[in-house]
């Protein structure tokens, strides 16, 4: 029986001769493992195809970024985003919906998209000031999504806190009974550059010192496409959240306003 007469779709993973055999083996094992997990649930062929394409796409993005250990700044940023993801799950949002809302790894303008609104997260170790680097003119543009919130997460490096792998493990435990959340979380972590084989490189431990959340609306200091001189098409800049007036909105109120809970 030929492939054509069988009426089946055949897919293959292949490695270029210049590619790392070790990394390719890890990818193949991960992809096959994900397919086995879903096949055991009786998933349809269409679902298995989506799992395959999603997982391979995540690995391609990971490799495109260099397959390297996250830089210290990126490590802090990821902890900030995962802190808010865990808060969404703990607040009662369906795990798969919470992870799906985490669009930062998909190059979303903001880190989380919830309903018609969004939430951007900035993390820092700074003890003086509260720096938040804004990466584009669109990041704090509430004309694109409303309501829009900016969350600042201040961390302290300690000897007894939680490491990045600890936080990842805790979130995986929290979503383990939601197969779709498990799949999405694995893909998003890969896309953002987190690889389980690198866990020994993330030895730093942190405690959460404070979280501040501001609603981005009229009067909030920012640069957006409609607030810069004509001719400026791109910009990055830094805010000091310590110098921003306005109410610190409770996370649970933010999640309610965004329709997450």
C-alpha positions in Angstrom: 0.0 0.0 0.0 1.4 3.3 -1.0 1.2 6.5 1.1 -1.2 8.0 -1.4 -3.5 5.1 -1.5 -3.6 4.9 2.3 -5.0 8.5 2.3 -2.6 9.4 5.1 -0.5 12.5 5.8 3.2 11.6 6.4 5.4 14.0 8.3 9.1 13.8 8.9 11.7 15.5 11.1 15.1 15.9 9.5 18.3 17.4 10.6 20.6 19.5 8.5 24.2 18.2 8.5 25.2 21.4 10.2 22.7 21.1 13.0 23.5 19.8 16.5 22.8 16.1 16.7 22.3 16.4 20.5 19.7 19.2 20.2 17.9 17.5 17.3 17.6 14.3 19.4 16.1 16.4 22.3 13.7 18.0 19.9 12.6 14.6 18.3 12.2 13.1 21.7 10.1 16.0 22.9 7.9 16.1 19.8 7.3 12.3 19.9 6.6 12.4 23.6 4.0 15.2 23.1 2.3 13.2 20.4 2.3 10.0 22.5 0.7 11.9 25.4 -2.1 13.2 23.2 -2.6 10.0 21.3 -3.2 8.2 24.7 -6.2 10.5 25.3 -7.8 9.5 22.0 -7.0 12.8 20.2 -8.1 13.1 16.6 -5.6 13.2 13.8 -6.3 16.9 13.3 -5.5 17.5 16.9 -2.3 15.5 16.7 -1.3 17.5 13.6 -1.8 20.8 15.6 0.3 19.4 18.4 3.1 18.4 16.0 3.1 21.8 14.1 2.9 23.8 17.4 5.8 21.9 19.0 8.0 22.0 16.0 7.3 25.7 15.5 8.3 26.3 19.2 11.6 24.4 18.6 12.3 26.3 15.4 11.8 29.6 17.3 14.1 28.4 20.1 16.8 27.4 17.7 16.4 30.7 15.7 17.2 32.6 18.9 20.4 30.6 19.2 19.5 27.8 21.6 21.4 29.6 24.3 21.0 30.0 28.0 18.8 33.1 28.8 20.8 36.2 29.6 20.4 37.4 33.2 18.1 40.3 32.1 15.9 37.8 30.1 15.8 35.5 33.1 14.5 38.3 35.3 11.9 39.2 32.7 10.7 35.7 32.3 10.3 35.4 36.1 8.2 38.5 36.1 5.9 37.2 33.3 5.6 33.8 35.0 4.7 35.5 38.3 1.7 37.1 36.7 0.8 33.9 34.9 0.8 32.0 38.2 -1.3 34.8 39.8 -3.9 34.4 37.0 -4.1 30.7 37.6 -4.3 31.1 41.4 -7.1 33.7 40.9 -9.2 31.0 39.3 -8.7 31.4 35.6 -8.9 28.2 33.6 -5.3 27.1 33.2 -5.4 26.6 29.4 -7.0 30.1 29.0 -4.4 31.6 31.3 -1.5 30.1 29.4 -3.1 31.0 26.0 -3.4 34.6 27.1 0.4 34.7 27.6 1.3 36.0 24.2 4.7 37.6 25.0 6.5 34.5 23.6 4.5 34.9 20.4 5.9 38.5 19.9 2.6 40.0 21.1 2.7 43.8 21.6 2.0 43.1 25.3 2.8 40.1 27.5 -0.9 39.1 28.1 -4.0 39.6 26.1 -7.2 39.1 28.1 -10.5 39.8 26.5 -10.3 43.2 24.7 -7.6 44.3 27.1 -3.9 43.6 27.8 -1.3 43.4 30.6 2.4 44.3 30.1 4.8 43.1 32.7 8.2 44.6 33.7 10.5 43.0 36.3 13.5 44.5 38.0 16.1 43.8 40.7 16.8 47.5 41.2 16.6 48.8 44.8 16.7 52.4 43.8 14.0 53.5 41.5 11.8 51.1 39.5 13.0 51.1 35.9 10.7 49.7 33.3 12.1 49.4 29.7 9.4 50.0 27.1 10.3 48.2 23.9 8.1 49.9 21.3 5.7 52.8 20.6 2.8 50.2 20.6 3.5 48.6 24.0 1.6 51.2 26.0 -0.8 52.3 23.3 -4.3 51.8 24.8 -5.9 52.7 21.5 -5.1 49.1 20.3 -6.4 47.2 23.4 -8.5 48.4 26.3 -8.2 48.3 29.2 -4.4 48.3 29.3 -2.4 47.7 32.5 1.3 47.9 33.3 2.6 45.6 36.1 5.9 46.2 37.7 7.5 43.2 39.6 10.3 44.0 41.9 12.5 41.0 42.9 15.2 40.5 45.5 18.0 38.0 45.0 18.3 35.9 48.1 19.8 32.6 49.2 16.5 31.0 50.1 14.1 32.2 47.4 12.8 30.5 44.3 14.8 30.0 41.2 13.4 30.2 37.6 13.3 26.4 37.3 11.4 26.3 40.7 8.8 28.7 39.4 8.4 26.7 36.1 8.0 23.5 38.1 5.3 25.1 40.3 3.3 26.3 37.3 3.6 22.9 35.6 2.3 21.3 38.8 -0.6 23.8 38.9 -1.7 23.0 35.3 -0.9 19.3 35.2 -4.6 18.3 35.0 -5.2 20.5 32.0 -3.6 18.8 29.0 -4.0 21.8 26.7 -2.4 24.1 29.3 0.5 21.7 29.6 1.0 21.7 25.8 0.8 25.5 25.5 3.1 26.1 28.5 5.8 23.8 27.0 5.5 25.6 23.7 5.6 29.1 25.1 8.6 28.3 27.4 10.5 27.0 24.4 9.6 30.0 22.3 10.8 32.4 25.0 14.1 30.5 25.2 13.7 28.3 28.3 15.1 24.8 27.8 14.9 22.2 30.6 18.5 21.0 29.8 19.7 24.4 30.9 18.2 24.4 34.4 21.6 24.1 36.1 22.5 27.5 34.7 19.6 29.2 36.5 21.0 29.0 40.1 20.0 32.4 41.3 17.1 32.5 43.8 14.6 35.4 44.2 11.8 36.5 46.4 9.0 38.8 45.3 9.5 42.2 47.0 6.5 44.0 45.5 4.1 44.2 42.6 2.6 47.4 41.3 -0.1 47.6 38.7 -1.1 50.8 36.9 -3.9 51.3 34.4 -2.5 52.9 31.3 -4.9 55.7 30.3 -5.0 59.4 29.6 -2.3 61.2 31.6 0.0 58.1 31.9 3.5 59.0 30.8 4.3 57.2 27.6 5.3 57.4 23.9 2.8 56.1 21.4 2.5 56.5 17.6 0.0 59.3 18.2 2.2 61.1 20.8 5.5 61.5 18.9 6.5 64.0 16.2 5.8 63.0 12.6 8.6 60.9 11.2 9.4 58.9 14.3 8.3 55.3 13.6 10.1 53.4 16.3 11.4 54.1 19.8 12.5 52.4 23.0 12.5 54.3 26.3 12.6 53.8 30.1 10.0 54.7 32.7 10.7 55.0 36.5 7.6 53.5 38.1 8.6 55.1 41.4 7.9 58.5 39.8 4.5 57.7 38.3 1.5 59.0 40.2 -1.7 57.0 40.3 -3.3 54.3 42.2 -1.7 50.9 42.5 -4.5 48.6 41.3 -4.9 45.3 43.1 -4.1 42.3 40.9 -7.5 40.7 41.5 -9.2 43.9 40.5 -7.1 44.0 37.3 -8.1 40.4 36.4 -11.8 41.2 37.0 -11.6 44.3 34.9 -10.0 42.3 32.1 -12.6 39.6 32.4 -10.1 36.9 33.4 -12.1 35.9 36.5 
